[in-house]
Amino acid sequence: MSDPLQARGVDFHCHLDLFPDFEAAIARAERAQVYTLSVTTTPKAWKRNLELTKDTRFVRAALGLHPQLAAERADELPLWEALLDQTRYVGEVGLDAGPKYYRSLDRQKLIFGAILRRCAGTGGKILSVHSIRSVPIVLDMIAQYLPPGRGKVVLHWFTGTKAEAARAATMGCYFSVNAAMARSERGRAIVSSIPPHRILTETDGPFTQSAGRPAEPADALQTVESIASVRHLPIKDATNLVLDNLRDLLTV
Ligand code: MN
């Protein structure tokens, strides 16, 4: 594996496989030298993600089962479990208690619980976790099933309260911040309140926009500038902070 510090930036949550041209999206992330976690939404998408990222310098693939798909894809959990040994990275996983997915929350919890327990059992995994309207339950489940030292959690697009962010930080969680968070007042309050050594960047492309088109890894560099502004840091220091945090996250 290449030294992540040779990267220019970090996009720790991007759906590269949902871009119209997956291979071109990977090539652009490589050219931009942005360390990118290519998250997946179903284990059926894993094989191609692994094939296309096994020799990349900066792009890594994560094995996921998205909470918004959990209800209809519960039968893919055994496949997810069977593939877990092939990667260190897990995501997108978590819970979504927003109005559209609230009905499947019980099934989501069964799946997320199984995923956390399996990750704790194998050890050494790094998870990108979705927690829409469910931060307290997500944190309770992490505390219960994934004890410190058995895995690391990055909370993706965190939309909880400052108190919930503080609890997550105490539990050792990282936060991947995107441009949409940096644009909202609430998001900026989170960015200013979380411990600096837990901040990462992400795009969640193609689900966020940059300059009127789907955001992609190179756009994560913009978010570093927003973090610099919110935290009153020189851009260079914010860049180094995010890269140092990535190195710490990746260090066992
Ligand atoms: Mn996502």
Boltz pocket constraint, residues with backbone or C-beta under 6 A from the ligand:
constraints:
  - pocket:
      binder: B
      contacts: [[A, 13], [A, 15], [A, 92], [A, 204], [A, 207]]
      max_distance: 6.0
